[in-house]
Amino acid sequence: MSAEANVQAALMAALRADDGVAAMFGARIYDDETEAPAFPFVRLERHECRPIGASLGEASEHVVTLAAASRDGGVREAREGLAALRAAVDAADWNLPEGRVVLAHVTYSDAMRQADRRAFRGLVRIRIITEEAA
């Protein structure tokens, strides 16, 4: 598996195993296209990866964007979902089959009303730095 796939799998496993995320979203945490998911839900929207130099080996920077969608609970539910996602990233036990995570933190979050005036969309951007195994 590629470094991107390993990081994405570890992130999704951490989110799905987190009690706070499960309380907000249940099993509605997606990393693929889903036609019409039930609200509220989380979807991995983007995963950027680029190599970065490291003195003792190769490293990669991953920037992952998650979108949380809510409808019935309004902006409060969207913000609570973002807080659960941030806490899950902070508490994650990053087990990669190859290499290790040296840094993982949320760099951005925001919640906004959608054009339909019913749904809210929250975004969380996560920066993850990995190093290859020595």
Secondary structure as GFF3:
##gff-version 3
##sequence-region A 1 134
A	DSSP	alpha_helix	3	17	.	.	.	ID=ss1
A	DSSP	alpha_helix	19	25	.	.	.	ID=ss2
A	DSSP	beta_strand	29	30	.	.	.	ID=ss3
A	DSSP	beta_strand	41	54	.	.	.	ID=ss4
A	DSSP	beta_strand	57	70	.	.	.	ID=ss5
A	DSSP	alpha_helix	74	91	.	.	.	ID=ss6
A	DSSP	beta_strand	100	113	.	.	.	ID=ss7
A	DSSP	beta_strand	120	131	.	.	.	ID=ss8
###
